Amino acid sequence: MERRKALGLIAGGGAAAASFTALPAFGEETGRAAGAAGQGKATAKGGYTFALDKDVRRTSVRFENRYGIEVAADLYVPKNAGRKVPALVVSGPFGAVKEQSSGLYANEFARRGYVALAFDPSFTGESGGTVRDVASPDICTEDYSAAVDFLGLQKIVDRERIGAQAICGLSGMALTAAAADSRIKAVATASMYDMARSMSRGHEDYYTPEQRQKVVDHLSRQRWIDAERGTYARLSHEVPFDEHGNVAPSNRVLPKTLPADADPITKIFFDYYRTARGYHPRSINSTTAWTGTTPMSFFAFPLMTNIDMLAPRKALLVAGADAHSRYYSEDVQAKAPDSVDLLIVPGADHVDLYDRKDLIPFDKLDEFFTKNLA
């Protein structure tokens, strides 16, 4: 499968389904109800895809963002923590939930002495928002600042030492939040994606002007369909094109089973979201797709426009040497070389930095935050 098509479609549905080869079944997926049990490894760990460290306490918390939406989060605190310790806001990837990668990062940072807050972005997971599984660059960015509000009110937290750690698609929102909110003293990302650039221009900006207009026309037509039906269709948030040059959205981010001819990028995402390694029933990427008109706001509102406002604060962008997303981090670093450092991890692809603790440079991240949250 051609890489750019895969990045939009991620091998979903339609006639191509006939060529899928089944992997071990998950059992019937029963929807996305709050509290639903996970599969495989997630079930074994109480719905989480990782084990809680014995020296860390995890508490479920709720807080509201500036728009009055309730944000669901897990607060990770070292059991031996004293008063006024540094804290980190953690979220991502785009379409994932706090029981997956962001929780793993928060757990590891808490083990190292930080208070860490892993949250579900608005409209996803256990967070509020009437329309489910829709995203907004503005509201997703606001969620980071709302999380800072929450952390700064905790007696155990030094509100002058709050940073942000983001993974994959929520990284662009974290950098955008930090540029506009100077309470975020430092920000690190892993496998950064710029979702506004990705949705409006395609992978490596491959959309031609004609294709961009076709995507806009597709989204505009979908607005009429949704309005007439009174529902919100679920379709590809990164819109692919078929061999005839027509938009070819899918109703899933990932297929239920892996195509026999799946490209390497589809395989690595499938291996995380659709297997016991990272599956979670509330994860959009594990089970379904975003609302079909989600890309409209990302066309309208670019991320990281004011990245120069981050200075004199610092950012550290971590990318796998073999990651298809590596160029996003490189381009941001080139735009703000005085504020942004780049760390390339040899032998790592994009998804490796979700949960491969043998590859995630936690020592370097800890060193970065120790220095910049001093």
C-alpha positions as CSV (number, residue, x, y, z in Angstrom):
1,M,0.0,0.0,0.0
2,E,1.3,3.5,-0.9
3,R,2.6,5.2,2.2
4,R,0.7,8.5,1.8
5,K,-2.6,6.7,1.3
6,A,-1.9,4.5,4.4
7,L,-1.2,7.6,6.5
8,G,-4.7,9.0,5.7
9,L,-6.7,5.8,5.4
10,I,-4.5,3.6,7.7
11,A,-5.9,0.7,5.8
12,G,-9.6,1.0,6.5
13,G,-12.7,-0.8,5.3
14,G,-14.4,-0.7,2.0
15,A,-13.5,-3.1,-0.8
16,A,-10.0,-3.6,0.5
17,A,-11.4,-5.5,3.5
18,A,-11.6,-8.6,1.4
19,S,-7.8,-8.8,1.5
20,F,-7.4,-8.6,5.2
21,T,-5.9,-11.5,7.1
22,A,-7.2,-12.1,10.5
23,L,-4.9,-11.8,13.6
24,P,-6.0,-13.4,16.9
25,A,-9.4,-12.0,17.7
26,F,-10.0,-9.4,20.4
27,G,-13.6,-10.6,20.9
28,E,-16.5,-8.4,20.0
29,E,-15.9,-4.7,20.6
30,T,-18.9,-3.4,22.4
31,G,-18.5,0.3,22.0
32,R,-16.9,3.0,24.1
33,A,-18.7,3.1,27.4
34,A,-16.8,4.7,30.2
35,G,-15.2,2.0,32.4
36,A,-15.3,-0.7,29.8
37,A,-12.7,-3.4,30.3
38,G,-9.7,-3.4,28.0
39,Q,-8.3,-6.4,26.1
40,G,-5.3,-8.5,26.8
41,K,-2.6,-6.6,28.6
42,A,-5.0,-3.7,29.4
43,T,-7.4,-6.0,31.2
44,A,-4.6,-7.6,33.2
45,K,-3.5,-4.2,34.5
46,G,-6.9,-2.9,35.5
47,G,-7.6,-1.3,32.1
48,Y,-4.1,0.2,31.7
49,T,-1.6,-0.9,29.2
50,F,1.3,-0.7,31.7
51,A,1.9,-1.7,35.3
52,L,1.8,1.0,38.0
53,D,5.1,1.4,39.7
54,K,5.1,0.2,43.3
55,D,6.5,3.6,44.5
56,V,3.8,5.6,42.8
57,R,0.2,6.5,43.8
58,R,-2.4,7.0,41.1
59,T,-5.6,8.9,41.7
60,S,-8.5,9.6,39.3
61,V,-9.3,13.3,39.2
62,R,-11.5,15.8,37.3
63,F,-11.2,19.5,36.5
64,E,-12.8,21.9,34.1
65,N,-11.2,23.8,31.2
66,R,-11.9,27.4,30.2
67,Y,-14.8,26.3,28.2
68,G,-16.5,24.5,31.1
69,I,-15.7,21.0,29.7
70,E,-14.8,18.4,32.4
71,V,-11.4,16.9,31.7
72,A,-10.7,13.4,33.1
73,A,-7.2,12.7,34.3
74,D,-5.0,10.5,36.4
75,L,-2.7,12.1,39.0
76,Y,0.6,10.2,39.6
77,V,2.4,11.1,42.8
78,P,5.6,9.6,44.3
79,K,4.7,7.9,47.5
80,N,7.7,9.5,49.2
81,A,7.1,13.0,47.8
82,G,7.7,16.0,50.0
83,R,6.2,19.4,49.6
84,K,6.5,21.6,46.5
85,V,7.9,19.2,43.9
86,P,8.0,19.8,40.2
87,A,5.1,18.7,38.1
88,L,4.3,17.7,34.5
89,V,1.2,17.8,32.3
90,V,1.2,14.7,30.0
91,S,-1.0,13.9,27.0
92,G,-1.1,12.3,23.6
93,P,-1.0,10.6,21.2
94,F,-3.9,12.0,19.1
95,G,-6.8,9.5,19.5
96,A,-5.3,7.7,22.5
97,V,-6.4,7.8,26.1
98,K,-4.6,8.3,29.5
99,E,-4.5,4.5,30.1
100,Q,-2.1,4.2,27.2
101,S,1.1,6.0,26.4
102,S,0.6,9.2,28.4
103,G,-0.1,7.2,31.5
104,L,3.1,5.2,31.0
105,Y,5.1,8.4,30.7
106,A,3.4,9.9,33.8
107,N,4.0,6.8,35.8
108,E,7.7,6.9,34.9
109,F,8.1,10.5,35.7
110,A,6.4,10.1,39.0
111,R,8.8,7.2,39.8
112,R,11.5,9.8,39.2
113,G,10.1,12.3,41.7
114,Y,7.7,14.4,39.7
115,V,3.9,14.9,40.2
116,A,2.5,14.0,36.8
117,L,-1.0,14.4,35.4
118,A,-2.1,12.3,32.4
119,F,-5.3,13.5,30.9
120,D,-7.9,12.6,28.2
121,P,-8.4,15.6,25.9
122,S,-11.9,17.1,25.7
123,F,-14.5,15.0,23.8
124,T,-12.4,11.9,24.1
125,G,-11.9,9.0,26.6
126,E,-13.6,9.8,29.9
127,S,-13.5,13.6,29.5
128,G,-16.6,15.6,28.8
129,G,-18.1,17.1,25.7
130,T,-21.4,16.1,24.2
131,V,-20.2,15.3,20.7
132,R,-17.8,12.4,21.1
133,D,-14.4,12.0,19.5
134,V,-14.2,15.4,17.9
135,A,-11.0,17.5,18.2
136,S,-10.2,21.2,18.1
137,P,-6.8,22.7,18.0
138,D,-8.0,25.5,20.3
139,I,-9.7,23.3,22.9
140,C,-7.0,20.7,22.8
141,T,-4.5,23.4,23.5
142,E,-6.7,24.9,26.3
143,D,-6.7,21.5,28.0
144,Y,-3.0,21.8,28.7
145,S,-3.5,25.2,30.4
146,A,-6.4,23.8,32.3
147,A,-4.2,21.0,33.5
148,V,-1.7,23.5,34.6
149,D,-4.5,25.3,36.6
150,F,-5.2,22.0,38.4
151,L,-1.6,21.1,39.2
152,G,-0.8,24.6,40.4
153,L,-3.6,24.4,43.0
154,Q,-2.2,21.2,44.5
155,K,-0.3,21.8,47.8
156,I,2.3,19.3,46.9
157,V,3.2,21.1,43.6
158,D,5.6,24.0,43.1
159,R,3.6,26.1,40.6
160,E,6.8,27.8,39.4
161,R,8.1,24.4,38.3
162,I,5.4,23.0,35.9
163,G,6.3,21.6,32.5
164,A,4.6,19.6,29.8
165,Q,5.4,16.3,28.2
166,A,3.5,15.4,25.0
167,I,3.5,12.4,22.7
168,C,2.7,12.3,19.0
169,G,-0.3,14.3,17.9
170,L,-0.9,16.2,21.1
171,S,2.6,17.6,20.9
172,G,1.7,20.4,18.5
173,M,-1.0,21.5,21.0
174,A,1.5,21.3,23.9
175,L,4.0,23.5,22.1
176,T,1.2,25.9,21.1
177,A,0.0,26.0,24.7
178,A,3.5,26.7,26.0
179,A,4.0,29.6,23.6
180,A,0.9,31.2,24.9
181,D,1.1,30.2,28.6
182,S,4.3,31.2,30.3
183,R,3.4,29.1,33.4
184,I,4.6,26.1,31.3
185,K,8.3,26.5,32.1
186,A,9.5,23.7,29.7
187,V,8.0,21.3,27.2
188,A,9.3,18.0,25.8
189,T,7.7,16.0,23.0
190,A,8.1,12.4,21.7
191,S,7.3,11.5,18.1
192,M,5.8,14.9,17.5
193,Y,3.1,15.4,14.9
194,D,1.7,18.7,13.8
195,M,-1.9,17.7,13.3
196,A,-3.0,21.0,11.6
197,R,-0.2,20.6,9.0
198,S,-1.0,16.9,8.6
199,M,-4.7,17.3,8.1
200,S,-4.5,20.3,5.8
201,R,-1.4,19.4,3.7
202,G,-0.9,15.6,4.0
203,H,2.2,13.7,5.0
204,E,5.3,15.6,4.0
205,D,3.0,18.3,2.5
206,Y,2.1,16.1,-0.5
207,Y,-1.4,17.5,-1.1
208,T,-1.4,19.6,-4.3
209,P,-3.6,22.7,-4.3
210,E,-6.2,20.8,-6.2
211,Q,-6.2,18.0,-3.6
212,R,-6.5,20.5,-0.7
213,Q,-9.6,21.9,-2.4
214,K,-11.0,18.5,-2.8
215,V,-10.5,17.8,0.9
216,V,-12.3,21.1,1.7
217,D,-15.1,20.2,-0.6
218,H,-15.4,16.8,0.9
219,L,-15.6,18.2,4.4
220,S,-18.1,20.8,3.3
221,R,-20.4,18.1,1.8
222,Q,-20.1,16.1,5.0
223,R,-21.4,19.1,7.0
224,W,-24.6,18.9,4.9
225,I,-24.9,15.2,5.4
226,D,-24.4,15.4,9.1
227,A,-26.9,18.3,9.4
228,E,-29.5,16.4,7.4
229,R,-29.1,13.2,9.4
230,G,-28.7,14.9,12.8
231,T,-25.6,12.7,13.5
232,Y,-21.8,13.0,13.1
233,A,-20.3,10.5,10.7
234,R,-16.9,9.0,11.6
235,L,-14.3,9.3,8.8
236,S,-10.6,9.7,8.2
237,H,-9.2,12.7,9.9
238,E,-6.2,12.6,7.5
239,V,-8.1,12.3,4.2
240,P,-6.5,9.9,1.6
241,F,-7.0,9.7,-2.1
242,D,-7.6,6.7,-4.2
243,E,-5.9,5.7,-7.5
244,H,-8.4,7.8,-9.4
245,G,-7.6,11.0,-7.5
246,N,-10.8,11.0,-5.5
247,V,-11.0,11.4,-1.7
248,A,-11.3,7.9,-0.1
249,P,-12.1,8.2,3.6
250,S,-12.6,5.3,5.9
251,N,-14.8,4.9,9.0
252,R,-11.9,3.5,11.1
253,V,-8.4,4.8,11.9
254,L,-7.1,1.3,11.8
255,P,-8.7,-1.9,10.4
256,K,-10.0,-4.7,12.6
257,T,-7.5,-7.0,11.1
258,L,-4.3,-6.3,9.3
259,P,-4.2,-6.4,5.5
260,A,-1.8,-9.0,4.0
261,D,-0.1,-6.2,2.1
262,A,0.0,-3.6,4.9
263,D,2.7,-1.0,4.6
264,P,5.3,-0.6,7.4
265,I,3.5,2.4,8.9
266,T,0.2,0.7,9.2
267,K,1.9,-2.2,10.8
268,I,3.5,-0.3,13.5
269,F,0.3,1.6,14.5
270,F,-1.7,-1.7,14.3
271,D,0.9,-3.4,16.5
272,Y,0.3,-0.9,19.2
273,Y,-3.4,0.1,19.1
274,R,-4.9,-3.2,17.9
275,T,-3.0,-5.8,19.9
276,A,-2.7,-6.5,23.6
277,R,0.4,-4.2,23.7
278,G,-1.7,-1.0,23.6
279,Y,-5.3,-1.7,22.9
280,H,-7.9,0.2,24.9
281,P,-11.7,0.3,24.2
282,R,-11.9,4.0,24.8
283,S,-9.1,4.8,22.4
284,I,-10.3,6.2,19.0
285,N,-7.3,4.7,17.3
286,S,-8.0,1.2,18.7
287,T,-11.7,1.1,17.9
288,T,-13.2,3.6,15.5
289,A,-12.5,7.0,13.8
290,W,-12.8,10.7,14.6
291,T,-15.9,12.6,13.6
292,G,-15.6,13.2,9.8
293,T,-15.6,17.0,10.0
294,T,-12.8,17.2,12.6
295,P,-10.2,18.4,10.0
296,M,-12.2,21.6,9.4
297,S,-10.9,23.5,12.4
298,F,-7.3,22.2,11.7
299,F,-7.5,23.7,8.3
300,A,-8.6,27.0,9.8
301,F,-6.2,27.3,12.8
302,P,-2.6,26.3,12.3
303,L,-0.6,25.2,15.3
304,M,2.7,26.6,16.6
305,T,2.3,29.9,14.7
306,N,3.9,31.7,17.7
307,I,6.6,29.2,18.6
308,D,9.0,32.2,18.8
309,M,7.1,33.2,22.0
310,L,8.5,30.2,23.8
311,A,11.8,31.9,24.4
312,P,13.6,32.1,26.8
313,R,12.0,28.9,27.9
314,K,13.1,25.6,26.3
315,A,11.7,22.7,24.4
316,L,13.2,19.3,23.7
317,L,11.8,17.3,20.8
318,V,12.6,13.6,20.7
319,A,12.2,11.7,17.5
320,G,13.0,8.2,16.3
321,A,15.7,8.0,13.6
322,D,13.5,5.8,11.6
323,A,10.2,7.6,12.3
324,H,8.0,8.7,9.3
325,S,7.2,11.8,11.5
326,R,10.8,12.8,12.2
327,Y,10.5,15.8,9.8
328,Y,7.9,17.6,12.0
329,S,10.4,17.8,14.9
330,E,13.2,18.8,12.6
331,D,11.2,21.6,11.0
332,V,10.1,23.0,14.4
333,Q,13.6,23.0,15.7
334,A,14.8,24.8,12.5
335,K,12.2,27.5,13.1
336,A,13.2,28.2,16.7
337,P,16.8,26.9,17.1
338,D,17.5,29.1,20.2
339,S,14.6,27.6,22.1
340,V,14.2,24.1,20.7
341,D,16.6,21.2,21.0
342,L,16.3,18.0,19.0
343,L,17.2,14.5,20.2
344,I,17.2,11.7,17.6
345,V,16.9,8.2,19.0
346,P,18.8,5.6,16.9
347,G,16.9,2.5,15.9
348,A,13.5,3.9,16.9
349,D,10.5,4.3,14.7
350,H,7.5,6.6,15.5
351,V,5.5,4.2,17.7
352,D,8.6,2.8,19.6
353,L,8.5,6.1,21.6
354,Y,5.0,5.3,22.8
355,D,6.0,2.5,25.2
356,R,9.4,1.1,24.4
357,K,11.2,2.0,27.7
358,D,14.4,0.6,26.4
359,L,14.3,3.2,23.6
360,I,12.5,6.2,25.2
361,P,15.3,8.4,26.6
362,F,13.8,9.0,30.0
363,D,17.2,9.8,31.5
364,K,17.6,12.6,29.0
365,L,14.1,13.9,29.5
366,D,14.6,13.8,33.3
367,E,17.8,15.8,32.8
368,F,16.1,18.3,30.6
369,F,13.2,18.9,33.1
370,T,15.6,19.0,36.1
371,K,17.6,21.7,34.4
372,N,14.7,23.8,33.0
373,L,12.3,23.5,36.0
374,A,15.0,24.5,38.5
